[in-house]
Amino acid sequence: MEMKGAMGGLYKITEWITRIAFTNVLWVLCCSPFLFMLLTKVLMAMQTPGAHNEQLLANWVMGILAPFLVFPATAAMFTVVRKWVMGDPDIPIFKTFFRGYKENYKQAMIGGFVYTLLFVIMYVDYTVYMTQIKGMQLVGIVMLVLLLVLFVSMFNFFSMAVHYEMKTRQLLKNAILLTLIRPFRVFSTLAGSAVLIFIGTKMPVLFVFFLFSIMAVFAFFNFYATYLKMQEQAERLKQIEEEESAEQAMLEEMEHVKSDDKARKS
């Protein structure tokens, strides 16, 4: 029996909190070696700022771990989130998560290698232009903008990976193109992510239970809204083309009738 009123609303809120927390915990567990290295790096930066070699080693380890752990786990999380956004909240989370993990592992891993490599190259370029080459700060700012665009395109990559059947090369290309042609969605995704990360810095425990899942929900919601709008535009264009084809066929038929009349008269 479905509860109504205040108790029903409270039950739904509790249910959603449980869903989001459980999905987030699954993601954190799958990414735990990477997150452990990230936490170690942060602690080293706070306690021993001069430990550059250790920081560099941590960066290398995280770069190696990310494609194998973080990207497949994030694809699995987006598999769950996709169901929620599309109106199916009562899915078995554990089963859906690990089915998505298995089905998207290879594609997510390959995409992870590409994104990790691009992030490293752009971040190194940004650091060099901003700190080591005088008069080139403008180029550094451009590299920072490209880094942010790449960050948002990564969300689109995960959304498209769980929503479409495409080859990895097509996914990467379309994720970047979709990011570039929808600047408002880029801004809103960046703004939402920044707010969530800021909240997480104030209450780090939220990273364990909520923030990554909420970020995924927000990112897929943005993608799905774009997808529906593009689908609507495609259907409208198709309808216009069909109407124009029908009008053209009618005109051709009328011309044919006229030519027959002239032939009879002659």
N, C-alpha and C positions, 0 to 999 in steps of 0.2 A: 504493500500500500504506500503510495507516494505521500510524503509529508508536505503540508502546505503552511503558509504563513511564515512567521519568523523562524520557527524550527526547521522548516524546509529550506529556507535560505541559508541558515547556518550549516545545515547538513551539506548543501551543495558547495559552500565555501570550504568546508573541511575536506570534502572529497577532492576538490581541485588542489588544495594545498598538499594533500597526500600524493596525488598524481605527479605534480610538479617536483616535489621533494624526492620521490622514489626514482623518477627518471634522472634527476640531477645526480643522485647518489650513485646510480649505475654508471653514469658517465664518468664521475670522479674516480670510481673504482677501476674502470677500464683504463683511465689515463694516469693512474697513481704513480707509476715510475717517472713519467714526465713531470707531473706536478711536484713530486718530491725533489727533483733536480731544480725546478723553478723556485721552490721554497728555499732550498739550500743556497741558490744563487742570490736571492733577495737577502737572506740572513748574512751571507758573506759580504755583500755590498754595504750592509748596515754596520757590521761589526769590524770588518777589516777592509776598508776602502782601497787599500793599496794592493790587494791580492789580484792583480790583473791576469796572471797565468791561470789561477783557479777559476776566475770568471770566464776566461776564454774556453777552458776545458768544459765548464758547465754549458756554455753556449753550443759547443760541438755535440755534446751528449744529447741536449734537448733537440738540436737539429736532426740528429739521427733517429731519435725516438718518435718525434712528431708524426712522420708519415705512417709509421707502423702502429701507433697507438691512438693519437689524438684524432686524426682524420677519420679512421673507421668508426671510432666511438661517436664522433660528432655526426657522421652519416646515420648511425643507428638512432641517435637522439632525434634527428630530423625525421626519421621514419615514424617515430611515435608522435612527434609534434604535428606532422602532416595530417595524421588521422584526426587529431583534436581540431585543427583549424578547419578541416573539411566536414566537421560535424559528426564525428564518431568518437566521443570521449570515453566510451565504456570498453575500450579494447584491453586485452590482457597486456599490461605494460612490459613485463619481463619477457614474455614470448615474442612480442612485436619488436622490442629493442634488439634482442639477439638474432632474430631472423633478419632484421635490417643490417645488423653488424656482419652477418655471414654473407648476405646477398650483395652488399655494396663494398666489401672489404677491398677487393683488388682495385676497383675503380677509385675508391677513396684514397688508397695508398699511393697509386700513381699520381693522382691529383695532388696529394700531399707532398710528394717529391718536387713537383713543379712549383707549387706555391712556396714551399720552404726555400727552394733555390732562388726564386724571385724576391722573396722577402729579404734574404741574406744580401743579395746583390744590391737591392735598392737601399737597404739600411746602411750598408757600408758606404755607398755613394753619398747618401745623405750626410753621414757623419764626416766624411772626408771634405765635402764641399762646405759644410757649415763650420768646421773647426780647423781644417788644415790648409785650405786654399783661400787666400784673401781675395775679396771682391767677387766671390762665386756663391754668395749666400742665396742669391735669387735662384740659382740652379738647385741648391739644397732645398729651398721651399717647394720647387716644382717636384723634386723627388719625394718630399713629404706628402704632397697632394696625391701623387701616384701611389704611394704606400697606402693611403687611406682608401683610394679607389680599389686597390687590390684587396684590402681588408674586406670591403663590402662585397666585392665580387666573389669572395670566398663563401659568404653566406648564400649567394645565388647559386654557386656551384653545388653546395650541399642540397639546397632546395630542389634544383633541377635533377640532381643525381637520384633522389628518392621519388621524383614525380614523373620523370620521363625515362624512356628506354633509348639511350644515346651512347655513342662511342665517347671515350674519355676526351679525345681531342675536340669533338663537337661540344661537349659539356664545358670545357675550359673556354673555348672561343665564345660560346653563347652567353656564358656567365659574365664575361667581361663586356660583351656588347650590350647585354641587358642593363648592366650597371651604368654604362656610358649614356644610353638613350633615356634613362629614367633618373635624372639628377635629383628630383624631389625625394624619390625613394632612397637615394644614396644619403642625402642629408638627414632624413628622418631615421634611417637605420643607424647612422653614425651618432646622431644625437641620443637616441634611445640607448645604444650601447655605452656611450660615455656616461650617461646618468646611472646606469646599472653598475658600471665599474666604479664610479665614484662612491655609490652607496656601499659597494663591497669593500672599498678601502676603509670605510668607517666601521663596518661590521663584517669582518672577514668570514665569519661562520656562514654568512649567507651564500658565499661561493660554493660551499659544500652542499647546501640543501636547495637553493632556489635559482640563483642568478643565471647560471648557464642555460638552464631550461627556459627561463623567461626570455632570455636573449634569443634563443632559438625560436620560440613562439612568435616573438616580435618580427624576427627576420623572415620566417616563412609566411607570416600574415602579409607582410609587405610584398613578398614575391607572389603570393597567390592572388592578391588584389591586382597586381600588374598582369598576371596571367589571365585572369577573368576579363580585364579591360581589353587586352590584346585579342582575346578570343571573340569578344563582342565586336570589336572593330573588324576582325577578319570575317565574321558572319555578316556584318552590315555591308562590307565590301563585296562579299560573294552575292548577297541579295541584289545589290546595285548592278553587278555584272550580269546576273540572271535577268533582271528587268531590262537592261540595255540589249541583251541578246534577244529577248522576246520582242522588243520593239524593232530591232533590226530585222528579225525574221518576218514580222508583220509588214514592214516596209517592203521587203523583198517580195513577199506574197502579193502585195498591192501592185508593185511594179510588174509582176508576172501577169496579174489579171489585166492590167492596162495594155500590156503588149499583146495578149490574146485578143482583146477587144479590137485593137488596131488591125491585127491580122485578119479578123473576121470582116471588118469594114472594107478592107482593101480587097 
